[in-house]
Amino acid sequence: MSSSSKPRRTASSKTFPARSNKERSAIDVDYDRWLNRRMHQLYDPVLDEAIPPEMAKLLLQFEEKPREGEDGK
């Protein structure tokens, strides 16, 4: 494999100027609406699931941990 003399651009090096709502096209708005609906279809059922008992126990232990300054030190 040979390497090119040009530096490679990463995806993070691309910048897109922010556009105001007036400049957004109907396609952008429709896509955002579709994406929002699709994300809710995929993830809302997960949010409705019960927390596993092991996780709930860990969360309770976290809540019981003394805060800084409350332990008398």
Summary of the structure (lengths in Angstrom):
residues: 73
radius of gyration: 23.9
end to end distance: 61.1
largest distance: 63.9
contacts: 83
relative contact order: 0.05
helix: 56%
strand: 0%
